């Protein structure tokens, strides 16, 4: 072996076990299994007492991670790194660094808000030129479905996009050539064309007529606070769009995915569609599982997103769906912008999007495992295996198994920390999680057998990530 990772509590597809991992040429070559670990016992404890170490010991090609959790590197299927054109909002260097600090080893970058958006092969090539040699971790790229680019869809699929993204509501932004939402006819025709490629179409599902009318009414009446914005984007508007997209997918045969679902009502609609044999999946985001409308009022526009944060009751209902296995995966929807774009007291004017690249895995473990008893292998499926399978990145990515890339997130369940601006690696340091205590921490991220992030040192290897063409 080139390297060994020894003594860790390794999260596999169906269980957690104490194992040693042998690495050869950047891939997992050997898994030497030890005693299975019972999740009801405190991690990091053996019959002889604590086995945690404050700093891993590196001796030649052996890395001792005794007592730490070894998770498969996260596959974040929904991030916005804003290049080309808006690298000052984030960019591949800073965005991928923040993702790596959160235990992510692969991400799929959305086709907006770059200028130009990734809706042509030429734009895809422009984005690739900027990402290669800049990303700290591996990446794939989304293409977009917008009015006027139907003739580009087949070429984008052949060029290697992981899937396509479309909006049923206005994504915002100004200027020519920006990403636009589709009308029903364009959406149906796009689905028909995408179905021929075998790719997945990801949908931002909010009914544009509903949200626009409620927003216009609120603004006209001078109601522009957090609660007013939230009230303008109802769970019913989300569900209405979900129903329509499912109807069109059933007509077209298109593989469908719903991004950032915020309500249990919509999840149930998607579950019903699955039961009818429709090829559909759904994600939610950490902010819908840990933040509420009360947090939006407390934090301010740094907590503005669409769909918006909802009530405590809705949050708990989403957790019920997670625990029941009805939500396929969790993604950050990291959507950054310069801090001044979040400074308006008018919530309808402030830019929408939550900067959350760094905390998806930690929040899912803290809120899911520590507080709700969700098994670690279920978290691994929702943060790595399922999105990797859906977008053709498995078996190379997504789980700890012989033959897979040696991608790992090493997590200390005994180390709590408080998120601060100083701990954030993203370009702009606003986040609704600043001040939040998280009851675990990513201590190390390994990509292809190489350490790319250490909590004590930050990013260790820059520009190491490679573009992944789906299989």
Buried (B, 14 or more C-beta within 10 A) or exposed (E): BEBBBBBBBBBBBEBBBBBBBBBEEBBBBEBEEBEEBEBEEEBBBEEEEEBBBEEBEEEEEBBBBBBBBBBBBBBBBBBBBBBBBBBEBBBBBBBBBBBBBBBBBBBBBBBBBBBBBBBBBEBBEBBBEBBBEBBBBBBBBBBBBBBEBBEBBBBBBEBBBBBBBBBBBBBBBEEEEBBBBBEEEBBBBBBBBBBEBEBBBBBBBBBBEBBBEBBEEBBEEEBBBBBBBBBBBBBEBBBBBBBBBBBBBBEBBBBBBBBBBBBBBBBBBBBEBBEEEBBBBBBBBBBBBBBBBEBBBEBBBBBBBBBBBBEEEBBEBBBEBBBEEBBBBBBBBBBBBBBEBBBBEEBBEBBBBBBBBBBBBBBBBBBBBBEEEBBBBBBBBBBBBBBBBBBBBBBBBBBBBEEBBBBBBBBBBBBEBEBEEEBBBBBBBBBBBBEBEBBBBBBBBBBBBBBBBBBEEEBBBBBBBBBBEBE
